[in-house]
Amino acid sequence: MSRPVPPGGRRRFRPGHGRGEERTTRDKRRRDLPTGSRQRAQAWAARLLTFSAGAVNAWGFLSLGGVFTSVVTANSALVGVGLGGADATLGTLAAVAVLCYVLGAAGAAWTAGHSRLGGRSGAAGFLLFELLLLWAVAGWWLAVDGHPSGPERTAMLGTAAAAMGCQNAGVRVAMGAQAPTAYLTGLLTGAVADAVTARRIRWRVPVTMTLLVLGATAATLLDRLLPAAAPLLPALLVTAAWATAYARTGARHPP
């Protein structure tokens, strides 16, 4: 039964009235966003991030002390090498990389998770965070003309490792655990197991691995031919991934 209209023929205005309709309209706009377009954009973003991961790992290994920025398994072993007394400097650098990776992963997971709870794209925030970190490293590298001091090199390594932790955790939260862009051990193991037990070939796995290798190859060539510009490559790739996935889709996440 509808409420009676008060004298004068007008309903009394209530604060907050109509907000439910506004939220419904916003949700409808999000649902109207083409799902196929969003999925294609995220697929291309994942490819760019994979290429970037190969570039960051190769450049970090060649220019920042011989450790990786996102291969935590190898870096953990190198920490043990340092603790065993074989190479204390290498062990220290590996420990810095692991610690900063964890901090970056925690920050990205928090950012992506809270963005999703707010109805926004969980990836917009973590990708922006990652590209800022990578641009900071690239700018710093250019400022010292590719010849940082020991402490500067360690700080750059930590920043790059934090960026990779940000990427891996952010992708897991925002795009799903089945779309890794830098951690390939589990992906390859699962693909081999599926090929043997289920006779099913997951073609996405060799494509991902190829992109990672190509990214490392490109960074290595750039480091040899134009070393001062080498860290610009991953920064540009992550910027392109952010623009591809979220500038074109309005940075909205489906409900």
Summary of the structure (lengths in Angstrom):
residues: 255
radius of gyration: 23.0
end to end distance: 32.2
largest distance: 89.8
contacts: 838
relative contact order: 0.18
helix: 73%
strand: 1%
